[in-house]
């Protein structure tokens, strides 16, 4: 083949096609610069050495078999899609530095080679299972040089327990406490709600557990080295003041003599009655501990809204509300309602009345630290 070079603008005009045999006009616009021989098909033998620069148009499909060794000049960017299958074994040449960001999820098992010494601070994302072996040696010295002879009565906290406080216990005496889920209001402790192991005034074991738990809380908080007073309100369809602010010694027997009533659940009335017993003067912190097993059902119009309004009013007066919620089912709606009544969004919840005493340490901390 002959190689032509365009030398004038006329090379594209009619009759100036290069190599035209009927006319020599094309020579005014074209110059013969060389010739070549060969075919349009690819060569049967590749070149011995690669080209100095890669092709601008890579092949549409990868090679059928990988090279025996990795390339000495990998690309700077990853391939557009990952390989179909992971490699059969880990790389023999891992990187010396960690990746700039952690993996999205932790490994399924701990490392086979744990660090020899603990980190200065605990990890924010601990593993789900413990390390396979403990640390090589225990700490060089005990946590304190002068340990106490006996354990303390209360767990240590970072906050002071010396500030005086007033605590009103609002105790649920509605039908749901004793009806065992049968829907009865249990008014005056009728036969389908009665447990023979307790007196009729107490009516059922759940009420006995509420009394025991309330007495325990008053007894524990009564040992605090601070000025404190307790009041007691029981509620069902309506709330009733049982005892105004009194000492520990005066409050304990009052709780033991509580009479079960049965009825609906009126949290609004309970919070309002408790708030009336608490003094808004002086430096003492005021608390309401609301012990209940269900959502509001009284007053008839918007009972939950009324309870939230009563809680908001008490909180605006500086009272800290602590809900203690007994729910055998994971009732997220009821739990969300209790969080709205709470001063800090916390709800101390258990699945049955027998488990109330398990909350005592956490509640002691809550009163002392709030």
Secondary structure, DSSP 8 states (H G I E B T S, - for coil): -EEEEE-SGGGGSTT--TT-SS-SGGGGTEEEEEE----SS--SS--SS--SS--SS--SS--SS--SS--SS--SS--SS--SS--SS--SS--SS--SS--SS--SS--SS--SS--SS--SS--SS--SS--SS--SS-S-SS--SS--SS---SS---S-EEEEEEEE-SHHHHSTTS----TT--GGG--TTS-TTT-SHHHHHHHHHHHHHHHHHHTSSS-EEEEEEEESSSEEEEEEEE-HHHHHHHHHT---------HHHHHHHHHHHS--SSS-EEEEEEEESS----SSSSHHHHHHHHHHHHHHTT-EEEEEEE-SS--HHHHHHHHHHSSSS-EEEESSGGGGGGGHHHHHHHHHH-
